[in-house]
Amino acid sequence: MSVLRSVVRGVGSYLPKEVLTNADLTRMVDTTDEWIVERSGIRERHRAAPGEFTSDLAVAAARAALADAGLTPDDIDLVVVATATPDHTFPATATEVQGKLGITRGFAYDIQAVCTGFVYAITTVDAQIKAGLAKRALVIGAETFSRILDWSDRGTCVLFGDGAGAVVLEAVWSPGTLDDHGLLAAHLRADGRHWHKLYVDGGPSTTGVAGHLRMEGKEVFKHAVHNLAEVIDVLLAETGFTAADIDWFVPHQANRRIIDATGKKLGIDPAKIVLTVDRHGNTSAASVPLALDAAVHDGRVKKGDLVMLEAMGGGFTWGAALIRW
Protein backbone atom coordinates (compact mmCIF):
# COMPACT_ATOMS: atom_id res chain seq x y z
CA MET A 1 0.00 0.00 0.00
CA SER A 2 1.37 3.43 -0.95
CA VAL A 3 2.07 5.94 1.79
CA LEU A 4 3.10 9.58 1.82
CA ARG A 5 6.71 10.11 2.85
CA SER A 6 8.43 13.39 3.68
CA VAL A 7 11.49 13.30 1.42
CA VAL A 8 14.41 15.69 1.87
CA ARG A 9 14.84 17.63 -1.38
CA GLY A 10 17.42 20.17 -0.26
CA VAL A 11 19.66 21.16 2.66
CA GLY A 12 21.21 24.52 3.48
CA SER A 13 22.94 26.40 6.28
CA TYR A 14 24.21 29.78 7.36
CA LEU A 15 26.80 30.88 9.91
CA PRO A 16 27.40 34.52 10.92
CA LYS A 17 30.70 35.99 9.75
CA GLU A 18 32.16 36.69 13.20
CA VAL A 19 34.13 33.77 14.61
CA LEU A 20 34.87 33.64 18.34
CA THR A 21 37.78 31.34 19.09
CA ASN A 22 38.67 29.98 22.50
CA ALA A 23 41.58 32.40 22.51
CA ASP A 24 39.12 35.27 22.05
CA LEU A 25 37.11 34.06 25.03
CA THR A 26 40.17 33.95 27.28
CA ARG A 27 40.23 37.75 26.93
CA MET A 28 36.57 38.00 27.95
CA VAL A 29 36.21 35.52 30.81
CA ASP A 30 38.43 33.48 33.14
CA THR A 31 39.01 30.38 31.03
CA THR A 32 41.59 28.65 28.84
CA ASP A 33 41.55 26.90 25.50
CA GLU A 34 42.55 23.66 27.22
CA TRP A 35 39.68 23.92 29.74
CA ILE A 36 37.08 24.45 26.99
CA VAL A 37 38.39 21.74 24.65
CA GLU A 38 38.74 19.15 27.42
CA ARG A 39 35.16 19.66 28.67
CA SER A 40 33.34 20.23 25.38
CA GLY A 41 35.51 19.67 22.31
CA ILE A 42 34.69 23.21 21.13
CA ARG A 43 37.40 25.35 19.55
CA GLU A 44 35.35 28.13 17.95
CA ARG A 45 31.80 29.34 17.43
CA HIS A 46 30.02 32.04 15.40
CA ARG A 47 28.26 35.14 16.72
CA ALA A 48 25.56 37.14 14.97
CA ALA A 49 26.40 40.75 14.16
CA PRO A 50 24.50 43.66 15.75
CA GLY A 51 21.25 44.01 13.85
CA GLU A 52 21.47 40.44 12.53
CA PHE A 53 18.48 38.52 13.87
CA THR A 54 17.36 34.91 14.09
CA SER A 55 15.01 35.45 11.14
CA ASP A 56 17.94 36.73 9.03
CA LEU A 57 19.95 33.59 9.76
CA ALA A 58 16.90 31.46 9.01
CA VAL A 59 16.25 33.19 5.68
CA ALA A 60 19.85 32.69 4.56
CA ALA A 61 19.74 28.98 5.42
CA ALA A 62 16.33 28.65 3.75
CA ARG A 63 17.58 30.24 0.52
CA ALA A 64 20.51 27.83 0.49
CA ALA A 65 18.18 24.84 0.99
CA LEU A 66 15.84 26.03 -1.76
CA ALA A 67 18.77 26.46 -4.15
CA ASP A 68 20.00 22.97 -3.26
CA ALA A 69 16.52 21.60 -4.04
CA GLY A 70 16.22 23.56 -7.27
CA LEU A 71 13.06 25.24 -5.97
CA THR A 72 11.85 28.79 -5.32
CA PRO A 73 9.89 30.29 -2.41
CA ASP A 74 6.74 30.00 -4.58
CA ASP A 75 7.04 26.21 -4.29
CA ILE A 76 6.68 26.27 -0.49
CA ASP A 77 3.36 26.08 1.38
CA LEU A 78 4.63 25.60 4.94
CA VAL A 79 7.42 27.31 6.91
CA VAL A 80 8.40 26.04 10.36
CA VAL A 81 11.18 27.57 12.45
CA ALA A 82 12.54 25.73 15.47
CA THR A 83 14.03 28.34 17.79
CA ALA A 84 14.38 29.32 21.44
CA THR A 85 15.60 32.79 20.45
CA PRO A 86 12.82 34.32 18.32
CA ASP A 87 13.05 37.84 16.94
CA HIS A 88 10.01 38.84 18.99
CA THR A 89 7.73 37.34 21.63
CA PHE A 90 5.26 37.35 18.76
CA PRO A 91 4.66 37.06 15.88
CA ALA A 92 6.29 33.71 15.17
CA THR A 93 9.71 34.07 13.59
CA ALA A 94 8.46 31.67 10.89
CA THR A 95 5.97 34.28 9.71
CA GLU A 96 8.77 36.84 9.49
CA VAL A 97 10.84 34.36 7.48
CA GLN A 98 7.82 33.68 5.28
CA GLY A 99 7.44 37.40 4.64
CA LYS A 100 11.14 37.96 3.93
CA LEU A 101 11.11 35.11 1.43
CA GLY A 102 8.03 36.53 -0.29
CA ILE A 103 5.82 33.50 0.41
CA THR A 104 2.15 34.49 0.48
CA ARG A 105 0.41 31.12 0.63
CA GLY A 106 0.25 28.24 3.06
CA PHE A 107 1.01 28.62 6.77
CA ALA A 108 3.90 29.24 9.15
CA TYR A 109 4.65 28.73 12.83
CA ASP A 110 7.47 28.26 15.37
CA ILE A 111 8.35 25.23 17.48
CA GLN A 112 10.09 25.74 20.82
CA ALA A 113 11.76 22.61 22.12
CA VAL A 114 15.20 24.21 22.56
CA CYS A 115 17.95 21.93 21.24
CA THR A 116 15.47 19.22 20.24
CA GLY A 117 13.49 21.76 18.22
CA PHE A 118 14.59 20.63 14.76
CA VAL A 119 13.83 16.95 15.47
CA TYR A 120 10.42 17.93 16.85
CA ALA A 121 9.85 20.17 13.83
CA ILE A 122 10.55 17.64 11.07
CA THR A 123 8.42 15.07 12.91
CA THR A 124 5.52 17.51 13.25
CA VAL A 125 5.80 18.62 9.63
CA ASP A 126 5.87 14.98 8.51
CA ALA A 127 2.52 14.43 10.25
CA GLN A 128 1.06 17.52 8.55
CA ILE A 129 2.34 16.40 5.16
CA LYS A 130 0.73 12.99 5.69
CA ALA A 131 -2.50 14.75 6.66
CA GLY A 132 -2.48 16.59 3.34
CA LEU A 133 -1.95 20.04 4.87
CA ALA A 134 1.24 20.78 2.95
CA LYS A 135 3.14 19.51 -0.09
CA ARG A 136 6.50 21.22 0.33
CA ALA A 137 7.83 22.60 3.60
CA LEU A 138 10.82 24.59 4.76
CA VAL A 139 11.94 23.28 8.14
CA ILE A 140 14.52 25.53 9.77
CA GLY A 141 16.51 25.47 12.98
CA ALA A 142 17.85 28.94 13.79
CA GLU A 143 19.32 30.49 16.92
CA THR A 144 21.07 33.58 18.24
CA PHE A 145 22.02 32.20 21.64
CA SER A 146 24.69 34.87 21.99
CA ARG A 147 21.81 37.21 22.93
CA ILE A 148 20.83 35.19 26.03
CA LEU A 149 24.26 34.28 27.37
CA ASP A 150 25.73 35.64 30.57
CA TRP A 151 29.17 36.54 29.29
CA SER A 152 30.58 36.47 32.82
CA ASP A 153 29.57 32.81 33.35
CA ARG A 154 32.45 30.75 31.98
CA GLY A 155 30.47 27.54 32.46
CA THR A 156 27.95 28.49 29.77
CA CYS A 157 29.17 31.36 27.59
CA VAL A 158 31.97 29.26 26.07
CA LEU A 159 29.60 26.53 24.90
CA PHE A 160 27.10 28.21 22.60
CA GLY A 161 27.08 29.77 19.15
CA ASP A 162 24.73 31.23 16.55
CA GLY A 163 23.67 29.73 13.23
CA ALA A 164 20.89 28.25 11.13
CA GLY A 165 20.23 25.12 9.11
CA ALA A 166 17.29 24.21 6.90
CA VAL A 167 15.81 21.39 4.88
CA VAL A 168 13.10 21.28 2.22
CA LEU A 169 10.67 18.41 2.76
CA GLU A 170 8.41 17.26 -0.07
CA ALA A 171 5.42 14.89 -0.02
CA VAL A 172 6.15 11.81 -2.16
CA TRP A 173 3.98 8.73 -2.59
CA SER A 174 6.10 5.70 -1.77
CA PRO A 175 5.66 1.91 -1.54
CA GLY A 176 5.55 2.03 2.26
CA THR A 177 8.64 -0.02 3.05
CA LEU A 178 11.77 0.77 5.03
CA ASP A 179 13.60 1.13 1.71
CA ASP A 180 11.54 4.26 0.94
CA HIS A 181 13.34 7.59 0.79
CA GLY A 182 12.31 10.15 3.42
CA LEU A 183 11.42 10.17 7.09
CA LEU A 184 10.84 6.55 8.09
CA ALA A 185 10.21 6.84 11.82
CA ALA A 186 10.68 9.09 14.84
CA HIS A 187 10.33 8.95 18.60
CA LEU A 188 9.89 12.05 20.78
CA ARG A 189 10.01 12.48 24.54
CA ALA A 190 9.86 15.15 27.25
CA ASP A 191 10.06 15.28 31.04
CA GLY A 192 9.24 18.68 32.53
CA ARG A 193 10.36 17.70 36.02
CA HIS A 194 13.90 18.67 35.02
CA TRP A 195 13.22 22.13 33.54
CA HIS A 196 15.39 23.89 36.15
CA LYS A 197 18.53 22.02 35.09
CA LEU A 198 18.72 23.88 31.78
CA TYR A 199 16.66 27.03 31.42
CA VAL A 200 16.61 30.79 30.89
CA ASP A 201 15.97 32.88 34.00
CA GLY A 202 13.50 35.23 32.35
CA GLY A 203 10.46 35.53 30.14
CA PRO A 204 7.43 37.72 29.33
CA SER A 205 5.21 36.16 32.00
CA THR A 206 7.78 35.97 34.80
CA THR A 207 10.34 38.75 34.66
CA GLY A 208 9.32 40.72 31.59
CA VAL A 209 12.84 40.43 30.13
CA ALA A 210 14.59 37.78 28.05
CA GLY A 211 16.93 36.60 30.83
CA HIS A 212 20.08 34.49 30.63
CA LEU A 213 20.80 30.83 30.09
CA ARG A 214 21.47 28.77 33.23
CA MET A 215 22.63 25.17 33.30
CA GLU A 216 23.59 22.38 35.70
CA GLY A 217 26.21 20.87 33.43
CA LYS A 218 26.82 17.56 35.22
CA GLU A 219 23.10 16.84 35.48
CA VAL A 220 22.52 17.63 31.82
CA PHE A 221 25.38 15.33 30.81
CA LYS A 222 24.03 12.45 32.87
CA HIS A 223 20.49 12.73 31.54
CA ALA A 224 21.62 13.34 27.95
CA VAL A 225 23.60 10.11 27.58
CA HIS A 226 20.86 8.00 29.18
CA ASN A 227 17.90 9.65 27.44
CA LEU A 228 19.41 9.75 23.97
CA ALA A 229 20.53 6.12 24.06
CA GLU A 230 17.08 5.09 25.30
CA VAL A 231 15.12 6.93 22.61
CA ILE A 232 17.36 5.60 19.84
CA ASP A 233 17.04 2.04 21.20
CA VAL A 234 13.25 2.42 21.04
CA LEU A 235 13.39 3.73 17.48
CA LEU A 236 15.66 0.89 16.34
CA ALA A 237 13.42 -1.68 18.01
CA GLU A 238 10.33 -0.20 16.34
CA THR A 239 11.88 -0.33 12.86
CA GLY A 240 13.90 -3.53 13.19
CA PHE A 241 17.16 -1.80 12.32
CA THR A 242 20.34 -2.18 14.35
CA ALA A 243 23.09 0.31 15.10
CA ALA A 244 25.17 -1.38 12.41
CA ASP A 245 22.52 -0.48 9.79
CA ILE A 246 22.97 3.26 10.40
CA ASP A 247 25.17 4.83 7.74
CA TRP A 248 25.43 8.25 9.42
CA PHE A 249 24.69 9.34 12.95
CA VAL A 250 23.97 13.09 13.15
CA PRO A 251 23.70 14.03 16.83
CA HIS A 252 22.96 17.34 18.48
CA GLN A 253 26.32 19.11 18.72
CA ALA A 254 26.23 20.07 22.38
CA ASN A 255 29.36 18.50 23.76
CA ARG A 256 31.94 16.10 22.30
CA ARG A 257 31.93 14.02 25.48
CA ILE A 258 28.14 13.52 25.30
CA ILE A 259 28.37 12.55 21.62
CA ASP A 260 31.21 10.08 22.25
CA ALA A 261 29.50 8.53 25.28
CA THR A 262 26.17 8.14 23.46
CA GLY A 263 27.80 6.61 20.41
CA LYS A 264 29.75 4.16 22.57
CA LYS A 265 26.65 3.16 24.54
CA LEU A 266 24.77 2.45 21.30
CA GLY A 267 27.69 0.68 19.64
CA ILE A 268 27.89 3.11 16.72
CA ASP A 269 31.13 3.15 14.74
CA PRO A 270 32.86 6.48 15.53
CA ALA A 271 33.66 6.85 11.82
CA LYS A 272 29.91 7.17 11.16
CA ILE A 273 29.38 10.04 13.60
CA VAL A 274 29.11 13.54 12.11
CA LEU A 275 30.92 16.11 14.26
CA THR A 276 30.81 19.89 13.89
CA VAL A 277 30.82 20.89 17.56
CA ASP A 278 34.47 21.91 17.36
CA ARG A 279 33.66 24.56 14.72
CA HIS A 280 30.13 25.61 15.66
CA GLY A 281 29.71 25.08 19.39
CA ASN A 282 26.20 24.33 20.61
CA THR A 283 23.79 26.11 18.28
CA SER A 284 20.68 24.59 19.90
CA ALA A 285 17.91 23.97 17.32
CA ALA A 286 20.32 24.85 14.49
CA SER A 287 22.80 22.20 15.57
CA VAL A 288 21.42 19.11 13.83
CA PRO A 289 20.63 20.74 10.45
CA LEU A 290 24.01 22.50 10.44
CA ALA A 291 25.77 19.15 10.96
CA LEU A 292 23.52 17.47 8.41
CA ASP A 293 24.28 20.15 5.81
CA ALA A 294 28.01 19.72 6.38
CA ALA A 295 27.82 15.94 5.89
CA VAL A 296 25.64 16.21 2.77
CA HIS A 297 27.71 18.83 1.02
CA ASP A 298 31.09 17.26 1.73
CA GLY A 299 29.81 14.09 0.07
CA ARG A 300 29.52 11.80 3.06
CA VAL A 301 25.74 11.38 3.02
CA LYS A 302 24.68 9.75 -0.25
CA LYS A 303 21.39 8.69 -1.79
CA GLY A 304 20.04 5.60 -0.07
CA ASP A 305 21.98 6.13 3.16
CA LEU A 306 20.21 5.58 6.47
CA VAL A 307 20.66 8.70 8.62
CA MET A 308 19.85 8.93 12.34
CA LEU A 309 19.21 12.37 13.84
CA GLU A 310 19.00 12.91 17.60
CA ALA A 311 18.92 15.76 20.10
CA MET A 312 18.17 16.66 23.70
CA GLY A 313 17.42 20.11 25.08
CA GLY A 314 15.99 22.09 27.96
CA GLY A 315 12.69 20.93 29.33
CA PHE A 316 13.97 18.24 29.17
CA THR A 317 12.98 17.42 25.61
CA TRP A 318 14.62 14.77 23.47
CA GLY A 319 14.02 12.68 20.40
CA ALA A 320 15.37 10.89 17.36
CA ALA A 321 14.38 10.55 13.72
CA LEU A 322 15.40 8.07 11.05
CA ILE A 323 15.68 9.24 7.45
CA ARG A 324 16.46 7.31 4.26
CA TRP A 325 18.37 9.74 2.07
C-alpha positions in Angstrom: 0.0 0.0 0.0 1.4 3.4 -1.0 2.1 5.9 1.8 3.1 9.6 1.8 6.7 10.1 2.9 8.4 13.4 3.7 11.5 13.3 1.4 14.4 15.7 1.9 14.8 17.6 -1.4 17.4 20.2 -0.3 19.7 21.2 2.7 21.2 24.5 3.5 22.9 26.4 6.3 24.2 29.8 7.4 26.8 30.9 9.9 27.4 34.5 10.9 30.7 36.0 9.8 32.2 36.7 13.2 34.1 33.8 14.6 34.9 33.6 18.3 37.8 31.3 19.1 38.7 30.0 22.5 41.6 32.4 22.5 39.1 35.3 22.0 37.1 34.1 25.0 40.2 34.0 27.3 40.2 37.7 26.9 36.6 38.0 27.9 36.2 35.5 30.8 38.4 33.5 33.1 39.0 30.4 31.0 41.6 28.6 28.8 41.6 26.9 25.5 42.6 23.7 27.2 39.7 23.9 29.7 37.1 24.5 27.0 38.4 21.7 24.7 38.7 19.1 27.4 35.2 19.7 28.7 33.3 20.2 25.4 35.5 19.7 22.3 34.7 23.2 21.1 37.4 25.3 19.5 35.3 28.1 18.0 31.8 29.3 17.4 30.0 32.0 15.4 28.3 35.1 16.7 25.6 37.1 15.0 26.4 40.8 14.2 24.5 43.7 15.8 21.2 44.0 13.9 21.5 40.4 12.5 18.5 38.5 13.9 17.4 34.9 14.1 15.0 35.5 11.1 17.9 36.7 9.0 19.9 33.6 9.8 16.9 31.5 9.0 16.2 33.2 5.7 19.8 32.7 4.6 19.7 29.0 5.4 16.3 28.6 3.7 17.6 30.2 0.5 20.5 27.8 0.5 18.2 24.8 1.0 15.8 26.0 -1.8 18.8 26.5 -4.1 20.0 23.0 -3.3 16.5 21.6 -4.0 16.2 23.6 -7.3 13.1 25.2 -6.0 11.9 28.8 -5.3 9.9 30.3 -2.4 6.7 30.0 -4.6 7.0 26.2 -4.3 6.7 26.3 -0.5 3.4 26.1 1.4 4.6 25.6 4.9 7.4 27.3 6.9 8.4 26.0 10.4 11.2 27.6 12.4 12.5 25.7 15.5 14.0 28.3 17.8 14.4 29.3 21.4 15.6 32.8 20.4 12.8 34.3 18.3 13.1 37.8 16.9 10.0 38.8 19.0 7.7 37.3 21.6 5.3 37.4 18.8 4.7 37.1 15.9 6.3 33.7 15.2 9.7 34.1 13.6 8.5 31.7 10.9 6.0 34.3 9.7 8.8 36.8 9.5 10.8 34.4 7.5 7.8 33.7 5.3 7.4 37.4 4.6 11.1 38.0 3.9 11.1 35.1 1.4 8.0 36.5 -0.3 5.8 33.5 0.4 2.1 34.5 0.5 0.4 31.1 0.6 0.3 28.2 3.1 1.0 28.6 6.8 3.9 29.2 9.2 4.7 28.7 12.8 7.5 28.3 15.4 8.3 25.2 17.5 10.1 25.7 20.8 11.8 22.6 22.1 15.2 24.2 22.6 18.0 21.9 21.2 15.5 19.2 20.2 13.5 21.8 18.2 14.6 20.6 14.8 13.8 17.0 15.5 10.4 17.9 16.9 9.9 20.2 13.8 10.5 17.6 11.1 8.4 15.1 12.9 5.5 17.5 13.3 5.8 18.6 9.6 5.9 15.0 8.5 2.5 14.4 10.2 1.1 17.5 8.5 2.3 16.4 5.2 0.7 13.0 5.7 -2.5 14.8 6.7 -2.5 16.6 3.3 -2.0 20.0 4.9 1.2 20.8 2.9 3.1 19.5 -0.1 6.5 21.2 0.3 7.8 22.6 3.6 10.8 24.6 4.8 11.9 23.3 8.1 14.5 25.5 9.8 16.5 25.5 13.0 17.9 28.9 13.8 19.3 30.5 16.9 21.1 33.6 18.2 22.0 32.2 21.6 24.7 34.9 22.0 21.8 37.2 22.9 20.8 35.2 26.0 24.3 34.3 27.4 25.7 35.6 30.6 29.2 36.5 29.3 30.6 36.5 32.8 29.6 32.8 33.3 32.5 30.8 32.0 30.5 27.5 32.5 27.9 28.5 29.8 29.2 31.4 27.6 32.0 29.3 26.1 29.6 26.5 24.9 27.1 28.2 22.6 27.1 29.8 19.2 24.7 31.2 16.5 23.7 29.7 13.2 20.9 28.3 11.1 20.2 25.1 9.1 17.3 24.2 6.9 15.8 21.4 4.9 13.1 21.3 2.2 10.7 18.4 2.8 8.4 17.3 -0.1 5.4 14.9 0.0 6.2 11.8 -2.2 4.0 8.7 -2.6 6.1 5.7 -1.8 5.7 1.9 -1.5 5.5 2.0 2.3 8.6 0.0 3.1 11.8 0.8 5.0 13.6 1.1 1.7 11.5 4.3 0.9 13.3 7.6 0.8 12.3 10.2 3.4 11.4 10.2 7.1 10.8 6.6 8.1 10.2 6.8 11.8 10.7 9.1 14.8 10.3 9.0 18.6 9.9 12.0 20.8 10.0 12.5 24.5 9.9 15.2 27.2 10.1 15.3 31.0 9.2 18.7 32.5 10.4 17.7 36.0 13.9 18.7 35.0 13.2 22.1 33.5 15.4 23.9 36.1 18.5 22.0 35.1 18.7 23.9 31.8 16.7 27.0 31.4 16.6 30.8 30.9 16.0 32.9 34.0 13.5 35.2 32.4 10.5 35.5 30.1 7.4 37.7 29.3 5.2 36.2 32.0 7.8 36.0 34.8 10.3 38.8 34.7 9.3 40.7 31.6 12.8 40.4 30.1 14.6 37.8 28.1 16.9 36.6 30.8 20.1 34.5 30.6 20.8 30.8 30.1 21.5 28.8 33.2 22.6 25.2 33.3 23.6 22.4 35.7 26.2 20.9 33.4 26.8 17.6 35.2 23.1 16.8 35.5 22.5 17.6 31.8 25.4 15.3 30.8 24.0 12.5 32.9 20.5 12.7 31.5 21.6 13.3 28.0 23.6 10.1 27.6 20.9 8.0 29.2 17.9 9.6 27.4 19.4 9.7 24.0 20.5 6.1 24.1 17.1 5.1 25.3 15.1 6.9 22.6 17.4 5.6 19.8 17.0 2.0 21.2 13.2 2.4 21.0 13.4 3.7 17.5 15.7 0.9 16.3 13.4 -1.7 18.0 10.3 -0.2 16.3 11.9 -0.3 12.9 13.9 -3.5 13.2 17.2 -1.8 12.3 20.3 -2.2 14.4 23.1 0.3 15.1 25.2 -1.4 12.4 22.5 -0.5 9.8 23.0 3.3 10.4 25.2 4.8 7.7 25.4 8.3 9.4 24.7 9.3 13.0 24.0 13.1 13.2 23.7 14.0 16.8 23.0 17.3 18.5 26.3 19.1 18.7 26.2 20.1 22.4 29.4 18.5 23.8 31.9 16.1 22.3 31.9 14.0 25.5 28.1 13.5 25.3 28.4 12.5 21.6 31.2 10.1 22.2 29.5 8.5 25.3 26.2 8.1 23.5 27.8 6.6 20.4 29.7 4.2 22.6 26.7 3.2 24.5 24.8 2.4 21.3 27.7 0.7 19.6 27.9 3.1 16.7 31.1 3.1 14.7 32.9 6.5 15.5 33.7 6.8 11.8 29.9 7.2 11.2 29.4 10.0 13.6 29.1 13.5 12.1 30.9 16.1 14.3 30.8 19.9 13.9 30.8 20.9 17.6 34.5 21.9 17.4 33.7 24.6 14.7 30.1 25.6 15.7 29.7 25.1 19.4 26.2 24.3 20.6 23.8 26.1 18.3 20.7 24.6 19.9 17.9 24.0 17.3 20.3 24.9 14.5 22.8 22.2 15.6 21.4 19.1 13.8 20.6 20.7 10.5 24.0 22.5 10.4 25.8 19.1 11.0 23.5 17.5 8.4 24.3 20.1 5.8 28.0 19.7 6.4 27.8 15.9 5.9 25.6 16.2 2.8 27.7 18.8 1.0 31.1 17.3 1.7 29.8 14.1 0.1 29.5 11.8 3.1 25.7 11.4 3.0 24.7 9.8 -0.3 21.4 8.7 -1.8 20.0 5.6 -0.1 22.0 6.1 3.2 20.2 5.6 6.5 20.7 8.7 8.6 19.8 8.9 12.3 19.2 12.4 13.8 19.0 12.9 17.6 18.9 15.8 20.1 18.2 16.7 23.7 17.4 20.1 25.1 16.0 22.1 28.0 12.7 20.9 29.3 14.0 18.2 29.2 13.0 17.4 25.6 14.6 14.8 23.5 14.0 12.7 20.4 15.4 10.9 17.4 14.4 10.5 13.7 15.4 8.1 11.1 15.7 9.2 7.4 16.5 7.3 4.3 18.4 9.7 2.1 
